[in-house]
Amino acid sequence: MSTSIPLSVELRQLIEARLGQTLKGIEDTLDRIMEKQELNPQALQEELKSLEETFNMIFQKWNLAILYLLFLKNTIGFGEFKNVLGVNSRTLSDKLKLLAKHGYLQRDVTSGPPLRVEYKLTDKGRNTILLAVPLLYYCASS
């Protein structure tokens, strides 16, 4: 799976405009929190550090590709994941279990024969990929 996402010029401009608005909103919100709760930068840093585990898990190899593929396909089986991503079965299985455990995807088993396992995004997984794609775009274009 390619790391670049092909975007039209109009879509790029829209993303850039929306990212600017979003970043300004986040900055304003953090400023208000620091004023209202009297958080100093060190306390804020400690708070944000608690998010590192989640951030690191999402950006581990294959995890974003799995979520993005589910976003595009809605539901997908284990074999199709393997074919599209070119990942080995053990790694894919581990990644799918991890993402399901943390609530990013749902695993549905249909009894067989043959046994069929399909995956789909949860609301948390969908929202995560909707946040991650602009972040990746922003990081790549800066």
C-alpha positions in Angstrom: 0.0 0.0 0.0 1.4 3.4 -1.0 2.2 5.8 1.7 1.0 8.8 -0.3 -2.7 9.5 -0.7 -3.6 10.9 -4.2 -5.6 14.1 -3.7 -7.0 16.5 -6.3 -5.9 20.2 -6.1 -9.3 21.2 -4.8 -9.3 18.5 -2.1 -5.8 19.5 -1.0 -6.9 23.2 -0.7 -9.9 22.2 1.3 -7.8 20.0 3.6 -5.3 22.8 4.1 -8.1 25.3 4.9 -9.8 23.0 7.3 -6.5 22.0 9.0 -5.8 25.6 9.6 -9.2 26.2 11.2 -8.8 23.0 13.3 -5.3 23.8 14.5 -6.4 27.3 15.5 -9.3 25.8 17.4 -7.1 23.4 19.2 -4.6 26.2 20.1 -7.4 28.4 21.4 -8.8 25.5 23.5 -5.5 24.6 25.0 -4.9 28.3 25.9 -8.3 28.5 27.6 -7.6 25.2 29.5 -4.3 26.5 30.7 -5.8 29.8 31.9 -8.9 28.3 33.5 -7.3 25.4 35.2 -4.0 27.2 35.8 -2.1 24.4 34.2 1.6 25.2 33.7 3.4 23.8 30.7 4.9 21.0 32.8 1.5 19.8 34.0 0.2 19.9 30.5 3.2 18.0 29.2 2.5 15.3 31.8 -1.1 15.1 30.7 -0.1 14.8 27.1 2.4 12.1 27.9 -0.4 9.9 29.1 -1.6 9.9 25.4 1.7 8.6 24.1 0.9 4.9 24.4 -2.2 5.3 22.3 -0.4 7.4 19.7 2.4 5.0 19.5 0.1 2.0 19.1 -1.9 3.7 16.3 1.3 4.5 14.4 2.9 1.1 14.7 3.7 -0.5 11.3 0.5 -1.9 9.6 -2.0 -0.4 12.1 -2.9 2.7 10.1 -2.9 0.7 6.8 -5.4 -1.7 8.4 -7.6 1.1 9.6 -7.4 3.0 6.3 -8.2 -0.2 4.3 -11.3 -0.8 6.5 -12.3 2.8 6.0 -12.2 2.4 2.3 -13.8 -1.1 2.1 -16.2 -1.0 5.1 -15.8 -4.7 5.8 -12.9 -7.0 4.9 -11.9 -10.6 5.6 -8.6 -11.8 6.8 -7.5 -13.2 3.4 -8.2 -10.0 1.6 -6.1 -8.1 4.2 -3.2 -10.4 3.5 -3.5 -10.0 -0.3 -3.9 -6.2 -0.3 -1.3 -5.4 2.4 1.2 -8.2 1.7 1.6 -8.9 5.4 2.3 -12.3 6.9 -0.5 -14.1 8.8 1.0 -13.9 12.2 1.7 -10.2 12.1 -1.7 -9.5 10.7 -3.4 -11.6 13.3 -1.5 -9.8 16.1 -2.3 -6.4 14.7 -6.0 -7.2 14.2 -6.3 -8.5 17.8 -4.6 -5.4 19.2 -6.8 -3.0 17.3 -9.9 -4.9 18.3 -8.8 -5.0 22.0 -8.4 -1.2 21.9 -11.8 -0.7 20.3 -10.8 0.4 16.8 -12.3 -2.5 14.9 -14.9 -5.1 15.4 -14.4 -8.8 14.6 -17.4 -10.7 13.3 -17.2 -14.5 13.0 -19.6 -16.4 10.8 -19.7 -20.2 11.5 -18.9 -22.4 8.6 -18.0 -24.4 6.9 -16.1 -22.5 6.0 -15.5 -20.3 9.0 -15.5 -16.7 7.9 -14.0 -13.8 9.9 -14.7 -10.2 8.8 -13.6 -6.9 10.3 -15.2 -3.5 10.3 -14.3 -0.2 11.9 -16.0 0.9 15.1 -16.9 4.6 15.6 -13.6 5.0 17.4 -11.7 3.5 14.5 -13.5 5.6 11.9 -12.9 8.8 13.9 -9.3 7.9 14.3 -8.7 7.4 10.6 -10.6 10.6 9.9 -8.1 12.4 12.2 -5.0 10.5 11.1 -5.4 11.1 7.3 -5.2 15.0 7.6 -2.4 14.7 10.2 -0.4 12.5 7.8 -1.1 14.8 4.9 -0.1 17.8 7.0 3.2 16.1 8.2 4.0 15.0 4.6 3.4 18.4 3.0 5.2 20.6 5.6 
